[in-house]
């Protein structure tokens, strides 16, 4: 399964109108496309980056579903209306890493017009491994990072739960880009991350923060919060 990841730069004064059009027109038209469903709609939390950014993640069964999505006249017409309410949109196609817990979805189970639920906070890390280290990062992020985070969760003091790991499909987005998709389990620990230095026990040899420096030292973290009507919470 592929995942179409889009970041919409919305005009601030048109935020409510953009939401309505996305929820009432875009989501249902995507659902009419064979093998496609919008899975997540999220906001980039204010105070953690650029303003008025909305993220959609669309699940696509395969390349044929993407072709149907890209060739849909109904979606092109809706996109023109959305363009009138945003400055820009950036898109990339992602595929799951071999170790990713999130690999596929039951598309028919996703509500075509969104849902109604409490808000959920996610941390999205976009990682750019060093030249020549991409495949090693793919393997070790599963064997080391995901396992280390699962250990924190089993001991009851996890800040994040790793739900998925993805890489850009060749020809889409940056060539060496990994996206880690993580649910915030304890927001209080995120506050500690912002207000304190990283404790030494998390950066000593043997930890991912230390050992991964051989593979990468550049990444971007975003705090994303689902909309109340996002198909998935």
C-alpha positions in Angstrom: 0.0 0.0 0.0 1.2 3.5 -0.8 0.5 6.6 1.2 0.1 10.1 -0.4 1.4 12.6 2.1 0.3 16.2 1.4 1.0 19.4 3.3 -1.4 22.2 2.5 -0.4 25.8 3.1 -3.9 27.2 3.8 -4.8 30.9 3.6 -5.5 31.8 7.2 -8.7 33.7 6.6 -10.0 30.7 4.6 -9.2 28.0 7.1 -12.8 27.2 8.0 -13.9 27.2 4.3 -11.0 25.0 3.4 -11.9 22.5 6.1 -15.5 22.4 4.9 -14.6 21.8 1.3 -12.1 19.1 2.3 -14.5 17.3 4.5 -17.7 17.6 2.5 -16.3 17.4 -1.1 -12.7 16.1 -1.2 -13.0 13.1 1.1 -16.2 11.7 -0.5 -14.7 12.2 -4.0 -11.5 10.4 -3.0 -13.7 7.6 -1.6 -15.4 7.2 -5.0 -12.0 6.4 -6.5 -11.3 2.7 -6.6 -8.6 1.7 -4.1 -8.3 5.2 -2.4 -9.4 6.7 0.9 -8.2 9.7 2.9 -6.9 8.1 6.2 -5.7 11.1 8.2 -6.4 14.8 8.3 -4.2 16.7 10.8 -3.1 20.2 11.7 0.4 21.3 12.3 0.0 22.6 15.9 0.4 26.4 16.2 3.6 27.4 17.9 5.6 24.4 16.5 6.3 25.6 13.0 4.7 27.5 10.0 1.2 28.7 10.5 -2.0 27.3 8.9 -0.6 24.0 7.7 -3.0 21.1 7.2 -1.7 17.6 6.4 -3.7 14.8 4.6 -2.5 11.3 4.3 -4.4 9.2 1.6 -4.1 5.5 1.5 -3.7 3.9 -2.0 -4.0 0.2 -2.6 -1.4 0.1 -5.4 -0.1 1.9 -8.4 -3.4 1.4 -10.2 -5.2 3.2 -7.4 -2.8 6.1 -7.7 -3.3 6.3 -11.5 -7.1 6.4 -10.9 -6.6 9.1 -8.2 -4.3 11.2 -10.4 -6.6 10.8 -13.5 -9.9 11.6 -11.7 -11.7 14.5 -13.3 -13.9 14.9 -10.2 -10.8 15.3 -8.0 -9.2 17.8 -10.5 -12.3 19.9 -10.3 -12.3 19.8 -6.5 -8.5 20.6 -6.4 -9.2 23.8 -8.4 -11.6 24.9 -5.6 -9.1 24.0 -2.9 -6.3 25.9 -4.7 -8.4 29.1 -4.3 -8.1 28.7 -0.5 -4.5 27.7 -0.1 -1.1 29.2 -1.1 0.5 25.9 -2.0 0.5 22.1 -1.5 3.6 19.8 -1.3 3.1 16.1 -1.9 5.1 12.9 -1.8 4.4 9.2 -2.2 5.5 6.9 0.7 5.7 3.1 1.0 6.1 1.2 4.3 9.4 0.0 5.5 9.8 -3.7 6.0 9.4 -3.4 9.8 6.6 -0.9 9.8 3.6 -1.9 12.0 1.3 0.2 9.8 1.4 -1.5 6.3 -2.2 -1.6 5.1 -5.7 -0.5 6.0 -9.2 -1.8 5.4 -10.2 1.0 3.1 -13.9 0.2 3.2 -13.9 0.7 6.9 -12.7 4.3 6.7 -15.7 6.8 6.8 -15.9 8.5 3.4 -17.2 11.8 5.1 -14.9 11.8 8.1 -15.6 10.9 11.7 -16.3 12.5 15.1 -13.8 11.7 17.8 -11.4 13.2 20.3 -8.1 14.7 19.1 -4.9 12.7 19.0 -1.4 14.1 18.9 1.3 12.7 16.7 5.0 13.4 16.2 6.2 13.0 12.6 9.9 12.7 12.1 11.3 13.2 8.6 14.8 11.9 8.5 17.4 12.3 5.8 20.1 9.6 6.2 23.7 10.2 5.1 24.7 9.4 1.5 25.2 5.7 1.2 23.5 5.0 4.5 19.8 4.8 3.5 19.4 1.0 3.5 21.4 0.7 6.7 19.2 3.3 8.3 16.0 1.4 7.1 17.3 -1.8 8.8 18.6 -0.3 12.0 15.7 2.0 12.6 13.5 -1.1 12.9 16.0 -3.3 14.8 17.2 -0.5 17.2 14.9 2.6 17.3 11.5 0.8 17.1 12.6 -1.8 19.6 14.0 0.8 22.0 10.7 2.7 21.9 8.7 -0.5 22.4 10.9 -1.1 25.5 10.0 2.3 26.9 6.3 1.5 26.3 6.5 -1.9 28.0 8.0 -0.2 31.1 5.2 2.3 31.2 7.2 5.5 30.6 6.9 6.0 26.8 6.6 9.5 25.3 5.9 8.0 21.8 4.5 4.9 20.3 5.9 4.0 16.9 3.0 3.2 14.5 4.8 3.3 11.2 8.0 3.9 9.2 7.9 4.9 5.5 10.3 5.9 2.7 9.7 7.9 -0.4 8.7 6.0 -3.5 11.4 6.4 -6.2 10.7 9.5 -8.2 8.7 11.1 -5.5 10.0 13.6 -3.0 13.6 13.6 -1.8 15.5 10.4 -2.7 16.8 9.8 0.8 13.9 10.5 3.1 12.4 8.4 5.8 9.2 9.3 7.7 8.6 8.0 11.2 4.9 8.1 12.3 4.5 8.2 16.1 1.6 8.7 18.4 2.2 10.9 21.4 1.5 8.7 24.4 2.3 11.2 27.2 2.1 14.9 26.2 3.8 15.8 29.6 7.0 14.1 28.4 6.9 16.2 25.2 6.9 19.3 27.4 10.0 18.0 29.1 11.6 17.5 25.7 11.0 21.2 24.9 12.1 22.6 28.3 15.1 20.5 29.3 18.2 19.1 27.8 18.1 15.5 26.6 19.2 13.5 29.7 22.6 11.7 29.5 21.1 8.3 29.8 19.3 8.8 26.5 22.5 9.8 24.6 25.1 7.3 25.8 26.6 4.7 23.5 24.1 1.9 22.8 21.1 4.3 22.6 19.6 5.3 19.3 20.3 9.0 19.9 24.0 8.1 20.0 24.4 5.2 17.6 22.2 6.7 14.8 24.7 9.6 14.4 26.7 7.2 12.2 23.7 7.1 9.8 22.1 10.6 10.1 22.3 13.8 12.1 19.6 15.8 10.3 15.8 15.3 10.8 12.7 17.4 11.2 10.0 16.8 13.8 6.5 18.1 13.6 3.7 17.9 16.2 0.5 17.1 14.3 -3.0 17.0 15.8 -5.9 15.2 14.1 -8.9 17.2 13.2 -12.1 16.0 15.0 -13.4 14.7 11.7 -10.2 12.9 10.5 -11.2 9.4 9.3 -8.6 7.9 11.7 -8.1 9.4 15.1 
